[in-house]
Amino acid sequence: MLDIKNIKADEHPQVSVGELIDTLHKDGPVDSEVIQALTYYKLFHSEVFKSFESKILSVLGLFLKIRNQRTYILFY
């Protein structure tokens, strides 16, 4: 069960967010509690969340679309 109080009081949110990202990477976004927990980490630990945000988006398969893209492959 998701416990918002524990998320808010988490003294090591970097570790917890990292574990949530590992779960997403391993299982995919099949558990809504993982997504909800990430939402609460963003709300209560926004500075920590910012450092993981691009990784979370990548793991979820959500990518930024660039309007003035010159090539189809951005990472080469």
Buried (B, 14 or more C-beta within 10 A) or exposed (E): EEEEEEBEEBEEBBEBBBEBBEBBEEEEEEEEEBBEBBEBBBEBBEEBBEEBBEBBEEBBEEEEEEEEEEEEEEEE
